[in-house]
Amino acid sequence: PPRSTRKESSAASDVYKRQQSMWKQRIKTIIKPFSTNGPTVPVVVSPDVDGVLCLLILNHYTEQQFGKKVEVVGTYNSKLLYATTTFEKAKKALWIDLDCRFEGVAHIGQHLLGDIPLNKNGFNPNHFFKRFTIFQKYPFGTSHLLLWSLFESEQAAFPVFREKFSLAQAALAHCDSTYQNCRAYKGNCKDWVQLLEPTSKSMQLLLSGEYHEKALKVHTHLCKKIDPYVYGTMAGEGWEKCSKKQSLRSTLMIKPLLQELAKIFRCDVPICEIEGAQRVFSGRLERWNVGQIQELGVNPNVVSHAIINRKYISVTVS
């Protein structure tokens, strides 16, 4: 290729590398204070498969790097916050797989929020890379963000990923329907993989189509294992059996699902004694028009939101 083309290609590659380094460091920076203060890493998490896998990945990292275990102190489902402590203390925990506007809360999530200010202690890939439309939305799970940012590679984090079609691979692909998104929105998924983790073996399998061709049996087996803990039936044929199995049936399902996934990933289980959790916050869900997006940033009663399609925003009001 001409010299100018080679220079442009090299410059673009350098930009990608800087961006990859920056977003990964940003997540580590948010996590570090929780890992160095106190006996455990307190976490509030979303009650779904992605949130539970995030707990395992984060615990694996903090145990290795800081010798501290993650402790689940609460769950938030965009309406209700259940916690083993007070609301004020829960706000001092690290919120994972969540985007919220509670004052001072540190959070890592990936909902589409629109072009409005984010908590200064928060990370959201759509905000970080300035992707604000539904067509550009980050299409994977928060678990992917933690895995790619906290470890050198998927295989280095969990050796089970050396197996091509393992239950661990299925669990990662299942989070927030990543396996479906890679089929339905392939172009956008390719863009995000290139932006975040071009060497990801799991994403190469999904985007090449090989996972869908050869992994239905293992993915169905994964869904059978998590079936007791999540909503959704296994009706239909083929990949249809695996759909809509994301949200936990109740807060009490976090611990047994953690134990199930820990066996699959061959790692330790975080501390999760949440049986006695009490409701410490209750919000009201509203549906706003997308044209009202700027109101979210100035309305003090809005505590969380997510753009759900081209017309509407799901908004939680205190």
C-alpha angles and dihedrals in degrees: 000000000000116000093247091054091050091051092050091049091049092048091050090050091052091051091052092050092050092048092049091050093047099051092045092050090048091059092047090050092054092049099044100077091054091049096051100042124066132004095283140019105255114214137185109200141186112256099241140091093270092051093049093049088049088058091055094047093046092046091050089054099045092046092053098041104032107013091240132123127226114247119202107223099165152353130225124193098183090271112040130039115202116188142170088222138037124297091250092052092045089057088060092060126090110265112215129196086006138107115199143157100218105137114266097000117145110217143169117203143132110219117136104257105167128233099314132117117286128211107276090235094049136099125203120163093216090057095040093054095033096242104152106159129086090241092057098042119137102261105198138069130280085242088068090054092052095044094049097042101043101043136049091236141343090257092049090052097046118010089204086079088073085076107085100219105022129151087250090059089049092050092051091047091048096056110110088347093289090159090058095043092054087059101040098038102026097151094053091044091053090051092053094046090052089049098046113022116355093175095056108134092197092056092046088057092050098044094045090056092238093114092056092046098049112016105063092104095053093042091051089050089052091051091051090053094052095038096097091058105042139057121253136070128247094236123143133036135294117342090356088077090065099051128110096014097128115100121074119243090230144340088266089067094068096081099047091044090050089053092048094050093043089061090051094048093038094230141116125284119242120236108275116168096150100135091109096046115141131207106261099166134029123186135185119244116224134175115228130184116254088241088070093062095114091055089065093067095055103033106099092199095062109096101171141354145169132199105239101183142340092290110034145048124201106224131188114208123193 
